[in-house]
Amino acid sequence: MTSQEICTEIDRVCRRDWEVELAPLAQRLSQADSAATFHILFQIAAHSQDHGPAGPAAWLLRQDR
C-alpha cells in the first residue's frame, strides 16, 4: 500500500471506533512488508493531531507488533 492509500483509510475513520473500523486495514497491513508499513505508519503517528490522524496510526502500529 502507498502512503496516500494508508492516509486515506485512516482519515476515513479518524473519529470512529478504531478497533472496528481499522480491523480490515490492520489485516491488509499484516500481509504487507512490515518494515515499509512501520515507516509509513510511524510518519503519520509522529505528527501532531493538528497535522494528521496520529491516534489511528499509532493504534495500527500497536496492532502490528
DAVENFEN-V619850 format. One record per run of one state. SS is the DSSP state (hx for helix, st for strand, lp for the rest). FROM is the first residue (numbers start at 1). LEN is the number of residues. If there is no record, write none. Layout:
SS/FROM/LEN + SS/FROM/LEN
//
This chain:
lp/1/2 + hx/3/11 + lp/14/4 + hx/18/4 + lp/22/1 + hx/23/8 + lp/31/3 + hx/34/13 + lp/47/7 + hx/54/10 + lp/64/2
//
